[in-house]
Amino acid sequence: MNKDLRSELRTKYAINAIVMFAVITLAAISFTVG
C-alpha cells in the first residue's frame, strides 16, 4: 500500500513538473513572438 501511494505521488509530481514546463515554454515562446 505504501509503495502504491509513493508511486502515485511520484506520478502526480511528474505530471505537475511537465505541466509547469509546458506553461513556462509557451509563455517564453509567446513573449519572444509577441
N, C-alpha and C positions, 0 to 999 in steps of 0.2 A: 504493500500500500504506500509506504513511504517513497519507494522508488518511482511509482506511478506519479505521485504528487510532484516529485522533483523533476521528472521529465516534462510534466505539464507546465511547470513554472519555467523550465528552460525553453519550451516551445513558445510560450507567451512572450518571454524576453526576446527571443529571436525574431518573432513577428513584429514586436514593438520596435526593435532596432532597424528592421528592414523598412518599416513604415516611416520612421524618423529619417532614415537615409533617403528615401524616395521624396519626402517632403522637402528636405534640405536641397536635394538635387534639382527638383522642379523650381524651387524658389531661386536658386542660383541661376538656372537657365533663363527664367523669366526676367530676372534682374539684368542679366547680360544682354538679352534680346531687347527688352523694353527700356 
